[in-house]
Amino acid sequence: MIPRFIDWIWHVRGSLALAPEQSSDDAFDKLAPLFRQTGTSHERTNDTLTFRKKDQAAQDKMSVFDGGVLQIEKGAAGSVLRYQLTSRVLLFCFLAPLLFLGFAQLTVAIGELERTSVEAAGKSKKPEKKDTALPQNPIDKALGAPAPEKPKKEGAGKSEENDSKHSPTAAYVFAALFATLYVVGRIFEDRLIKALFKKSLLGS
């Protein structure tokens, strides 16, 4: 079994108190329309309802969930509906930032490796002669023309090109995006499903 302190990542749990006069049959009858959706199968045994979803439609109000168990427990204070739902979407949004952070670290490592190899290759070459100022035509000088520029070194622009080529910025952006999606989805889906069950149970 998966430890409870891990499975909360993609499991949504909660409970709702039923009305004092509401029976298990009445509660499940009111919840039944939620499980008559395309791609949804369910079965009920006494006070427990188990459902599964496959290729669920986007219009399905519970499309983010792939399955779950709803159980009605009877106590001295009244009956309570307890539910435990699973979502692969939440799991994906939780793991995606870790994946992109791994890509970012790999990108940084590759960039450092290439930079080190370029520097090593540069040190192994014979020292180049210092650049000397290029002669300027006396006429150009008299007319105030600017002196000719010194030629740029061959590998001067390669370092900047490699830095931009191996930038981890995009990976960090995607990691932040999916992390935000997970936090927002985890909070809102918990509230939305509870509100949906409550509305269904109170419906006529």
HELIX and SHEET records of a PDB file:
HELIX    1   1 ARG A    4  ASP A    7  1                                   4    
HELIX    2   2 SER A   24  LEU A   31  1                                   8    
HELIX    3   3 ALA A   32  PHE A   35  5                                   4    
HELIX    4   4 ARG A   88  SER A  124  1                                  37    
HELIX    5   5 PRO A  138  ALA A  142  1                                   5    
HELIX    6   6 LYS A  158  LYS A  165  1                                   8    
HELIX    7   7 THR A  169  LEU A  202  1                                  34    
SHEET    1   A 5 HIS A  11  ALA A  17  0                                        
SHEET    2   A 5 GLY A  78  THR A  86 -1                                        
SHEET    3   A 5 GLY A  67  GLY A  75 -1                                        
SHEET    4   A 5 THR A  48  LYS A  53 -1                                        
SHEET    5   A 5 THR A  40  THR A  45 -1                                        
END                                                                             
